Structures are given as C-alpha cells and as structure tokens.
Amino acid sequence: MEEHTAEQIYAYAKWLTQACQLAGLNAELYGHTVLIIAADHHLSEQVTCRPDEDGALRWYWSWGKPISHLRDGNRILTADEVDDLVTAIKNVVSIQVRRR
C-alpha cells in the first residue's frame, strides 16, 4: 500500500478546484476538500480526496460514498480522472431545484 503525503493530496485537490472553476463552477479549496457551490446557491457539495482501503487516492462525496463514473456506476474514479470528476460533480450541483 502506497502512502500519500498531505502535499500530494493537496495538489490533487488544487487541480480539481481549478478544473471545476474552468468548467464554470464556483469551487473553493479547503485543504484536501473542495467545496462546489451551484450557481443558484441552493445546492453545494463538498468532495474530499483520501486513500481508499487499498491505499489508492479516491474522491468522496460529502455523504462518504466514492465518486463513480457517470456511465459506469461500478467504476470508482481515481484522483487523476479530473475531467470525469468534474462531469460527475456538475451532474450533482446543477440539478434544478423546484420552488413551490
């Protein structure tokens, strides 16, 4: 099992933050956590980078589930699959909130 340094995890978090911002999302970096705020400010999500039980770096939703590929829910994304991560995050924070 490979040990990951705090600096490595921070670098992945910074990379994801910048990729989210380039994709038009409001993203803020907090250590190894990225806060993504939807444009309408009704939805936000925190994703965190940390090792899984095998030591591989993965991204996790705020509810603790690892982020999987949108078209293949059985495939957990790795920390460096930034384009697919941004797509998955946009899918969550871009849900239209119905107002009654």
C-alpha positions, 0 to 999 in steps of 0.5 A, a space after each residue: 500500500 502506497 502512502 500519500 503525503 498531505 502535499 500530494 493530496 493537496 495538489 490533487 485537490 488544487 487541480 480539481 478546484 481549478 478544473 471545476 472553476 474552468 468548467 464554470 463552477 464556483 469551487 473553493 479549496 479547503 485543504 484536501 476538500 473542495 467545496 462546489 457551490 451551484 450557481 443558484 446557491 441552493 445546492 453545494 457539495 463538498 468532495 474530499 480526496 483520501 486513500 481508499 482501503 487499498 491505499 489508492 487516492 479516491 474522491 468522496 462525496 460529502 455523504 462518504 460514498 466514492 465518486 463513480 463514473 457517470 456511465 459506469 456506476 461500478 467504476 470508482 474514479 481515481 484522483 487523476 480522472 479530473 475531467 470525469 470528476 468534474 462531469 460527475 460533480 456538475 451532474 450533482 450541483 446543477 440539478 434544478 431545484 423546484 420552488 413551490 
